[in-house]
């Protein structure tokens, strides 16, 4: 999972790393004794010098670093060692969260240090990438308390940035943009040129361009994109480069430079390794689809829009990819494909309802726990300054501040109610459409009497034997293969599955496989220790992505999340 733009923690605080030029990377296998002769600084430089280092070697480096740090009874350096393991397991959030908690635990008694605030920031970043935004906000607020105690300006900038990211998720683009501008102006005023070349500077340029794209100020977005790409390419650590390319591709689309959009988005997808948990990957597919629609290449466009559908579920749905589903609805409606139209509409309603609840809760938390306390803090600061000069002005300031808080709270309550009412009206409209399509579908099913009741009963009995014998566990199953095996006609078999199972052949087979998989997880101790890829093969899937997609569709979460909740 990509840690896009959620700031620079893994690099900013590694001792002396940001002042060291990167060395040429190479794969190494060395024995542990040779590493023990290195200093902590040497181990640090060796570990962080390149992403192409052999993973086994990197683990040896991290293990040696932690061993030496513990021997020195230096908890700050031990925490730095845990950050090394965080970088190794960054695509495994369950393991990463354990290391973040270890950092917090071992540094909680440190004073006048960037820890434990850094630990809470890292934890917030991980939680945000797996869509646990409320928990991420809680972690950021705790980090903020520690950063304020230590007057750590760099951390406070990063935390403001991260909380602004949560506002972006809620669609509060203008509020988020103000934060990014404030951070940018602060960084530009610093005499320290190293800070202006840091990851936090590049992250700020990326989010400025992204916000201007969202607000349809494409020229401003283009200005910051050029600065961001240039800064990223000249930096040793190109963490934000793929994100800048995504934003550049979207900006090119709106500036009607379609080939540039395709080139940038394709390159960004390659660099991001098409991580399905990265919202920018889903946005990349969406805008490739939109670009090809503009170029009248509907077949290519449809491939990318379907990719968005395949990798989206209730837990990772975002409002910014909604258009992929509305474009699919338009396509199916134009082609009079009511079955797929109905399926997409049901998905969209389910996703919208879940996101409305989730983001309403996050919005309430940000206003209550961050916006209003920050306003009160600003008010108190203002009062303190004025009190030294004029008591009369002090009382006016108090009255104005209280009035301002009341106004903010009232507006929040008013717009929350209004948004909720509008959503209910839209939801009822969409449900009416679903009912109309379902009625049409029932009529089609009822009118389908091309074969006798006796034949239908025979096919159902054969299907029951097929299920009892677990024939669905074989890979490469097709409708024709199964119909031949059951000694029946593929058309009749398809109709029986559609009418009696209320699903098409592919979904029927996938659902049986997933049900069997869940049964094995719950009952078979050995099965619980399988890798996700091995589980997929065991239950008949030819590739991991198909398994994850089918599992998420049925259970509303991916296999790893399910194992975490129910696999113990």
N, C-alpha and C positions, 0 to 999 in steps of 0.2 A: 504494500500500500504506500502510495506516495505521500510524503509529508509536505504538501505543496504550501509554500508561503506561510506556514504556521511558525515561522521564524527560526532563527539561527542558533538555537540553543546548543545543538550538538557540535557546533563549530566555535561559537563565540567564546566559550569558557575553557576549551582545551588549552592547557598551559602553553603559552608562547606560540601556538600554532599559527595564528593569523599573521605573525611576522616572519614566517618561514616560507621560502619559495618551494613549490612542489618538486619532488624528485621524480625521475622516470620510473614508472611502475613495472614490476615484473613478478612472476609467480615464483614463490620460494618454498622450499621444504627444508626446515632446519631443526636440529634437536633442541630440546628445552634448555639444556645447559648453556648453549651459546647465547640464548636470550637473557639468561640470568646475569650475565656480565654487563648488560646494557643498563644505563640509567633510566629513570622514569621519563625524562625528557626525550631520550633517544627512542624509547619504546613508543612514545606518543607520536613522534614524527614518522616513525616507521609504519605505524598503524594507519595514520590518516593520509598518507601520501598518495594513495590512489585506490580507486574502486575495483581495479582488476587484480588485486592481491588475492591469492588463494584463500578460500574461506577457512580451511583448516589452519593455515598459517596465522590468519587474523585472530582466530580463537586462542591460539597459543600465545600470541602477543598480548591479548587482553587478559588471559589467565595469569601470565607472568607479571603484568602490570599490577593487577589486583593483589597478587601474592606479595610483591615487594612493598606496595602501599600499606597493606595490613601489617607487614613486618615492621614498618616505620610508625605504626599506629597513627596513620594520617587519613582520617575519614574523608577529607575533601578529595584527596587523590583516589581513594577507593571509589568514591562516587564518580570521578572521571572515568575510572575503569568500567563501571557499570554502563556509562554512556557509550563506551566502545561496543559492548554487547548489544546495546539498543540499536546501534547502526547495523549490526549483523542481522538482527531479527526485526528490522523495521517493517517487513511485510507480514509479520505475525503479531498482530496487536495484543493477543492474549499474553504472549511471552513478554512483549515490550512493556505492557502495563505492570507486570511483576517487577521488572528492573526499575521502572519509574518509582514504584512503591518502595523498593529497596533503597534507592537514592534518598527519598524523603525520610525514611526511617533512620538511616545512618547519619544524616546531616541535620536532623531536627534540633539538635542542641548547639549547632554552630552559631556564632555571633559575628556580626559585621562581615558577612560573607555573601557571595551570590547564591549559595545554598542556604536553606532548602527551597528558596523561591524557584530556582532553576528546575528542581524536581517536580514542583507543582505545575510549572509551565509546560514541561515535557508531557506530563500526564494529561493536561488539558489538550495539548496538540493531538495526542493519540486518540483520546475520547472524541474529539471533534472529527477526526478522519473516519471514525466508525459510526458517525451520526448520533453519538450520545452527547448532544449539545448542552443540555441542562447540567450534566455532570462536568462537562468541560468548563462551563461558566463558573461553577463552584471552585474548581481547581485554580482558574485564573484569578478569582477574587482572593483566595488564600495567598497565592503568589504575590498579588498586589500588596497585601498587608505587609508581607516580609520585605518587599522591595521598597516600600515607603519608609519602613523602620530604618533600613540601611541607606536610604537616599540614593538608590541605584537608578540613575536616570536612564541608562541603557535598557534595563529590564522594564522600566515603566513604559518606555516607548514601545517595546515589544508587546507588552500586555495590552496597551491601548490598541495596537494593531490587531491583535488576536480577537479582542472583544468586538472591534469594528468588523472583523470577518463574520462574526455571528450576526451582526446587524445586516450585513450583505445577504446572508442566507434568508433573513426575514424580509428582504426587499427594501430595507431602509437605506437606499443608495446614497441619498444626500447626506444623511447623518454620518455614514461610514466615510464618505468622501472628505468631509470636514476633518476627520481624524487623520486620514492619510496625508492631507495637505499640511496639517499642523506638524506632523512628524517630518515631512519632507522639508518644510521651512526650517525646522530645528536642525536637521542634519546638514542643510546647506550653510547654516551659520557657523558650524563648528570649524575651528581652525585645523583640527586634526584630520588630515586628508585620508588617513586609514579608515576612519569611520565612514567617510563618503564612498569608500570602495567596498564596504562591508556587505554582508548578505542582507542586513536589515535595510540598507539603502536600496538594494536591488529589489527586495520584496516590496518596499514602498512604491517604487516606480511601477512594478507589475500591478499592484492593486490600484494605483492612480489610473493607469491605462484601462484596467478592467472596469473600474467604476464609470469612467467616461464613456466606455463602450455601452454599458448598461443604460446610461442616461442619454444616449444617442448624440453625444458630443464627439463625433468621430475624429475631427481634426486634432482636438486636445489629446484624445487617446493615442493617436498616431505619434504625436510629439513625444509623449512619455514612453511609448513603445520603443522608439528608436534609441532613446537614452538608455532604457532598460536592457535592450539586447546588446548594445555596445558595452555597457558596464558588465553584463554577465559573461560575455565572450572574453573579456580581459581579466576575468576573475578566475582563480584556480578552482573554485568550487561552483559548478554550474547548476545548482539545485533548482533555480527558478527559470532556467532557460526553456525547458519544455512548456512551462506555463505561459511565458512570454510569447512563445510561438503559437500557442492556442489562441491567445488574445489577439495576436497579429493576424491570424487566419480569419477570425471573426470580424476584425476591423476591415480586412481586405474585402470580405463578402459585402459589407455595408457600403464600402467605397466602390463596389462593382468591379473589383479587380479579381475575377473569379479564378484564374489560373494561379495567381499568387495565394489566394485563399486555400486552394487544393494543396499546393506545394507545402505551405506552412503547416496545415493541419495534418497532412500525411507524415511529415517529419516529426511533429510533436507526438503523434501516436506511437511512432517507432521509439522515440526517446523515453516515453512514459511506459513502454512495454505493454501498452494497451491494458493497463490496470483497471479492471472493471469497477473497483471501488473508488476510483478517482472520478469525481464529477466532471472534471475537464475532459476526460476521455469520452464520456457520454455526450457532452456538449460538442466535442470534436466530431463525433459521428452525426449528430444532429445538423451541424453546419455544413458538413460534407454533403449530407442529403439535400439541404436547402440549396447549396451551390449547384449541384447536379440538376436540380429541378429548374433552376434559372437557365441552365445550359440545355434544357429540354432532353436530358438523358434520364428518363424516369426510372428505367430498370436499375441503374446504378444508385440513384437516389433512394429507391425502395430498399435496397440491400442495407444501406447505412441506417435508415430509419428503423428497420426491423432489428438491427443490432442493438439500438437503444432499448427497444422493447424486450429483447432477450435478456439483457443484463440488468434490468430494472426490477426492483421489488418494493414492497411497502417500506422496508427499513432504509433504502437508499434513494427513494424518490425525492426529487427536488422540483420546485415550481419552474425553474429555468429550463427544464427539459420537457415541459408539458407539450410544447409545440410538436415534438416528434409524434406524440399520440394523436393530436388533432390532425396532423398531416396524413397519418395512416388512416384515420377515420374518413377523411376526404377521399383518399384513394379507394378504399373499400366501398364507399357510398357511390362513387363514380362508376365503379365496376359492378355495382349491384351485388356485392359479396356480403350478404346480410349476416352470415354466420361469423365471419371475422370482424365485421363492424360491431356486432353485439359483444364479442369477446373483448375487443379493445375498449369499448365504452364501459363495460363492467370493471375492467382493470383501472381505467382512469378515475372512475368514481370512487373505487376502493382506495386508490393512492391519494386522491385529493382529500378524502375524509380523514385518512390517517395523518396526512401532513398538516391538515388544519388543526387537529388536536395537538400534535407534537409542537408545531411552531407557535401556536397560541400560548402553550405553556412556556416555551422559551422566551417569547415576547414579554410575557408577564414577569418572568424572572429577571430579565435584563432591566426592565423599567423599575421594578421594585428594589432589586439588589445592587444595581449599578447606576442607572441614570439619576434616580431621585437622591440616593446617598451622595453621588458626585455633585449634584446641584446644591444639596445642603452644605457639603464641604466647601464649595465655591462661595456660597453665601456667607458661611462663617469666616472664611478668609477675608472676604470683602468687608464684613462688619469689623473685623479686627483692625484692618487698615484705617477704616474711617473713624473708628472710636478714638484713635490717637489725635485726630484733628477736630472732630466736631460731633458732639453728642446728639444734636438735633438730627444731623444727617444719619447718624447711627439708627435712630428709631425709624426713620423713613426707609432705610435699607432693609431693616427687619420686616417692616410691613410689606415692602415691595417683594422681598424674597418669599415670604409666606404666600402672598398673592400669586407669585409665579409658580410656586409648588402646587397650589390649588388648581391653577389653570392647566398645568401639565398633567396633573392627575385626572382632572375632569375631561380633558381632551382624550387622554388615553382610554378612559372608561367609555366615552361617547363613540370613538372610532372602533373600539373593540366590539361594542354592541352592533354598530352599523355593519361592520365587516361580517359578523356572525349571521345577521339577518340576511345580508346579500348572499352569503354562502348557502343558507338554507333555501332561499328562493331558487338559486341556480341548481342546487342538488335536486329539488323537487322536479324542476324542468327536465333534468337529465334522467331521473327515475321514470318519468312519464315516457320518455323516448325508449328506455329499456323495456318497459311494459309492452309498448307497441310492437317492438321487434320480437319480444318473447312470444306474444300472441301469434305473430306471423309464423314464427318458427314452429309453434305447436300445431298450427293448421297444416304446415308442410309435412310434419311428422305423421299426423293422423291420416293424411291422405295417401301416405306411402304404404300401399297394400299390394305390392307387386308379387308377393309370394304367400304361400299358405301358412296358416297358424301352425300346422304340423311341422313344416320345414323350419320355421322359426324356432320351435321348441327343440328340434334336433340340433340346430346350430348352438343354441344356448347350453344344451347338455354337453356338447363337445367343448364349448368355451369353459364350462365348469371343470371338466377333466383337464383342460389345458392349464387352468389356474392351479388346480390341486397338484398337478405334476410339475408345477413351476417352470413351464415351458417358456415363460417370459424372460427367464434369466439368460437364455442364449443371446449372443450378440448378433448383429446384422439381421435382426428380424424385419421382415417386410410383410405387407398385407398379403401379397401373392404367396410368399413362403408359408405363412400361417394357414391360409385358406387351403393350400395343397396338402399340408400336414393334417388338417382337419377334414380333408376330402369334401370340400364344399366350394362354392363359387365365391370369388373375391368380392363381387358386387353385393351378394346377399350377406356375406360376413360383415362388410362395412356397414350395411343398413342396420343389421341387428345390433352392432356395437353402438351406432349412433342413436338408435331408438331406445334400446334397453339400458345401455350404460351412460347415455346422455353425454357422450364425448366421442371425438374421432379416434381412429386406430392408434395414432402416435401417442396421444394423451393417455389412452387406455393402458398401453404397454408401460409407459413411463410411470403412471400412477401405481401400477402393480409392483414395479421394481422399487419405487421409493417406499411403499408400504412394507415390502419385504426387508428393505434396508433398515427401516426404523425398528422393525421387529427384531432383527439381528442385534442392533445396538442395545436394545432393552434386555435381550435374553442371552446373548452369546458373549461371554467375557472375552474370548479371543478376538472377536470381530471389533470390539471397542478399540483395540490397539492397532488396527489397520490404519494406514495412511488414507487420506481422502481419495487419492488416485486409485489405491487398491480396492477401496470400497466400491468405487464406480465400476471397475472391471468385474468385481465379484457379482454385482447385481445386473450385469449385462450391458453397461454403457461402454461405447467405444472410445469416448474422450471425456476428459474431466469437465470441460465447460458445459457439455450437454447435461451431465449429472448435476452440476451445481445449479444450472438454470431450472431443471425439472424439480429438484429438491426445494429451491427457493419458492417456486410457483406453488407447490403444495403446502409447504410448512411456513412460508412467510419469513424464512431466515435461511442462511446458507448452512451446509453440513457442519462447518467448524463451530458456528454459533450454537447449533443444536447440540453438538457433542459437549460443549462447555456447560450447557444448561442441564442436559439429561443423560450425559454419557457416563457419569461417575456411579 
